[in-house]
Amino acid sequence: MSRSRTRPVAALLLSLGALAYTAWVLEVVVRTGLDPIRTYVSELAAADQPLGGLFRATDLVAGLLVLAGALTALALPARRPWTVTGWLALAVFGAATAVDSRLPLSCAPTVDPECAARETAGLVPATHTAHAVSSGLAMTGALAGMLALTIAARRYRIWRPLARTGPLVVALELAATAWTLAAVAAFEAGKGTFSLGAGQRLQVLLVAVWLAILAVSVARERA
């Protein structure tokens, strides 16, 4: 692929990945039976949920698109340490998200006391543990990619939209991640959810917003 085509292809893949990663907002218009303030986003894709197949499919598509976009972007010229680190981290995020979609929860622990009890007792399928690992890896990759590429945009004076707005989005993402982790710890300690769903939805929404800004930045960059 020529350099002139690499940039728009990478931007298109990233923008489509960002769109697919926000498929969970469909819960606003379709009845899922899950409270978005209290429940994990991944519970929408649980094996026992009526729309689980749809949300697993959109997660798979999102992960593969971001993975493809990040690998395509690695072929762009003028590779530098921060850009290479960022694209590799986004590739990890994409791959882990795709794997995550193949390891769904068997039930929704935040709304099903029996499911929560089985999970606490270790009586749920191994996919619950594997899902937690892949989800953690995906979010770690997303955070690392956001930090590295935002630093790259400012340090190397590239991707102007990202250089301007990236720091704010990253700061909000870190705050949302702290909220989510604290809420997860509270839930696992039996102290309630502390609006776990709202925190996590903000977390994944900010990742999608940042990806969209990155896509626009890459598309507008001059060769």
Order of alpha helices (4+ residues) and beta strands (2+ residues): alpha-alpha-alpha-alpha-alpha-alpha-alpha
